[in-house]
């Protein structure tokens, strides 16, 4: 019997947007995943002043509700680590084939992650290429990983320019943004988030 194939997409999701959802759906289609779990981080790396975790989780739950194969996994870890988070994921998802979904810009930081060798033996990689990210740089980042994953799947993101930072800037400016999800916009307005 084949193992269930599950994608993990971690991040701040501050706020979640159409690019996040489309990346998960694209990954499912490209690699025939059964499910994708969004794993929001309480204190994401290299990010300051993030919106309260409860708000980010609730926006994720609203955004994933229309897609029965997209789920939210809340964990107590401040940020995703191999030492703490991977065992917790395995508690929830025992005996599944794990795929880590990330943008091409994240790959260059991976070699600095603690226990990256163990991480790369547990996860296959699915990489969505961000805007203007050179293919040569992507290949170099993959070659420089200390352990080569069993599989690396690369696809062009359908929302290569979308970012939570840009959405927050649009909200501050009072501008509409085509990549804002309706559920996210409604939640932000109800709770007065992002100064919009």
C-alpha positions as CSV (number, residue, x, y, z in Angstrom):
1,X,0.0,0.0,0.0
2,X,1.3,3.4,-1.0
3,X,2.0,5.9,1.8
4,X,0.0,9.1,1.9
5,X,1.9,12.0,0.4
6,X,1.7,15.2,2.5
7,X,3.1,18.6,1.9
8,X,4.2,21.0,4.7
9,X,4.2,24.7,4.1
10,X,5.5,26.8,7.0
11,X,5.8,30.5,7.4
12,X,4.4,33.6,9.1
13,X,1.4,34.0,6.8
14,X,1.1,37.7,7.9
15,X,-1.4,37.7,6.2
16,X,-2.1,34.6,4.2
17,X,-2.8,35.5,0.5
18,X,-3.6,34.0,-2.8
19,X,0.0,33.2,-3.5
20,X,0.2,30.9,-0.4
21,X,-3.0,29.0,-1.4
22,X,-2.0,28.7,-5.0
23,X,1.4,27.4,-4.1
24,X,-0.2,24.7,-2.0
25,X,-2.7,23.8,-4.7
26,X,0.1,23.8,-7.4
27,X,2.3,21.6,-5.3
28,X,-0.6,19.1,-4.8
29,X,-1.1,19.0,-8.6
30,X,2.5,18.8,-9.5
31,X,3.4,16.0,-7.1
32,X,0.1,14.3,-6.6
33,X,-0.1,15.2,-2.9
34,X,-3.0,14.0,-0.8
35,X,-2.9,16.9,1.6
36,X,-1.0,20.1,2.4
37,X,-0.6,21.4,6.0
38,X,0.0,25.0,6.6
39,X,2.2,25.3,9.7
40,X,2.2,28.9,11.0
41,X,5.2,30.0,13.1
42,X,4.7,31.9,16.3
43,X,8.0,33.8,15.9
44,X,9.2,33.4,12.4
45,X,12.9,33.8,11.6
46,X,14.2,37.1,10.3
47,X,10.8,38.8,10.9
48,X,9.9,41.3,13.6
49,X,6.6,42.7,14.8
50,X,4.4,40.0,13.3
51,X,0.7,40.0,13.9
52,X,-0.6,38.0,16.9
53,X,-0.5,34.3,16.2
54,X,-4.2,33.8,16.9
55,X,-5.2,36.2,14.1
56,X,-2.8,34.6,11.6
57,X,-4.1,31.1,12.5
58,X,-7.7,32.3,12.1
59,X,-7.1,33.9,8.7
60,X,-5.4,30.6,7.6
61,X,-8.4,28.6,8.7
62,X,-10.7,30.8,6.8
63,X,-8.5,30.7,3.7
64,X,-8.2,26.9,3.6
65,X,-11.8,26.1,4.4
66,X,-12.9,26.0,0.7
67,X,-10.2,23.4,-0.1
68,X,-10.8,20.1,1.8
69,X,-7.2,18.9,1.2
70,X,-5.6,22.1,2.7
71,X,-5.3,22.1,6.5
72,X,-3.8,24.1,9.3
73,X,-1.5,22.5,11.9
74,X,-0.9,24.6,15.0
75,X,2.2,23.7,16.9
76,X,3.7,25.2,20.1
77,X,7.2,25.8,18.6
78,X,8.2,29.4,18.1
79,X,9.6,28.6,14.7
80,X,10.0,25.6,12.5
81,X,13.0,23.5,13.6
82,X,14.1,20.0,12.8
83,X,14.8,19.2,16.5
84,X,11.4,20.2,17.9
85,X,9.0,20.5,15.0
86,X,9.8,17.4,13.0
87,X,9.0,15.0,15.8
88,X,5.7,16.9,16.4
89,X,4.8,16.6,12.7
90,X,5.6,12.9,12.9
91,X,3.2,12.6,15.9
92,X,0.4,14.0,13.8
93,X,1.4,12.4,10.5
94,X,3.0,9.1,11.2
95,X,3.9,6.8,8.2
96,X,3.4,9.4,5.5
97,X,5.8,10.6,2.8
98,X,6.7,14.2,3.7
99,X,7.3,17.0,1.2
100,X,8.5,20.5,2.3
101,X,7.1,23.3,0.1
102,X,9.0,26.5,-0.1
103,X,9.7,29.5,-2.3
104,X,13.0,29.6,-4.3
105,X,14.2,32.5,-2.1
106,X,14.2,30.2,1.0
107,X,16.7,27.7,-0.4
108,X,19.7,29.9,0.1
109,X,19.1,30.0,3.8
110,X,18.6,26.2,4.3
111,X,22.3,25.2,4.7
112,X,22.4,27.4,7.9
113,X,19.5,25.6,9.5
114,X,20.4,23.4,12.6
115,X,20.2,19.7,11.8
116,X,19.7,20.4,8.1
117,X,21.1,17.0,7.2
118,X,18.4,15.2,9.1
119,X,15.8,17.6,7.7
120,X,16.8,16.8,4.1
121,X,16.7,13.1,4.8
122,X,13.1,13.3,6.1
123,X,11.7,15.7,3.5
124,X,11.5,15.8,-0.3
125,X,11.5,19.4,-1.6
126,X,8.9,21.2,-3.6
127,X,10.2,24.6,-4.7
128,X,8.0,27.3,-6.2
129,X,10.1,29.8,-8.3
130,X,9.6,33.4,-7.2
131,X,9.7,36.4,-9.6
132,X,13.1,37.1,-11.3
133,X,14.8,34.3,-9.4
134,X,17.5,33.0,-11.8
135,X,17.4,29.3,-12.6
136,X,21.2,29.2,-12.3
137,X,21.0,30.5,-8.7
138,X,18.3,28.0,-7.9
139,X,20.4,25.1,-9.2
140,X,23.4,26.4,-7.3
141,X,21.4,26.6,-4.0
142,X,20.3,23.0,-4.5
143,X,23.8,21.8,-5.3
144,X,25.1,23.5,-2.1
145,X,22.7,21.7,0.2
146,X,24.8,19.5,2.5
147,X,22.6,16.5,1.7
148,X,20.8,16.0,-1.6
149,X,17.1,15.3,-0.9
150,X,15.6,12.1,-2.5
151,X,13.6,14.4,-4.7
152,X,13.4,18.1,-5.7
153,X,10.4,19.2,-7.7
154,X,10.5,22.7,-9.1
155,X,7.6,24.7,-10.6
156,X,7.0,28.3,-11.6
157,X,4.8,30.0,-9.1
158,X,1.4,31.2,-10.4
159,X,1.8,34.3,-8.1
160,X,5.5,35.0,-8.4
161,X,5.4,38.6,-7.2
162,X,2.9,38.2,-4.3
163,X,4.1,38.8,-0.8
164,X,2.6,39.5,2.6
165,X,4.8,42.5,2.8
166,X,3.3,44.0,-0.3
167,X,-0.2,43.3,0.9
168,X,0.5,45.0,4.2
169,X,1.8,48.1,2.3
170,X,-1.4,48.1,0.1
171,X,-3.5,48.0,3.2
172,X,-1.6,50.9,4.8
173,X,-2.1,52.9,1.6
174,X,-5.8,52.0,1.3
175,X,-5.2,50.4,-2.0
176,X,-7.0,47.3,-3.3
177,X,-4.8,44.3,-4.0
178,X,-5.8,41.5,-6.4
179,X,-3.9,38.9,-4.4
180,X,-5.9,39.6,-1.2
181,X,-8.3,36.8,-0.4
182,X,-11.9,37.9,0.3
183,X,-11.9,36.0,3.6
184,X,-8.7,37.7,4.7
185,X,-9.9,41.1,3.7
186,X,-13.1,40.6,5.7
187,X,-11.2,39.4,8.8
188,X,-8.8,42.3,8.6
189,X,-11.6,44.8,8.4
190,X,-13.5,43.2,11.3
191,X,-10.5,43.2,13.5
192,X,-8.8,46.5,12.4
193,X,-5.5,44.8,11.5
194,X,-2.6,46.3,9.6
195,X,-3.7,49.9,10.0
196,X,-6.1,49.6,7.0
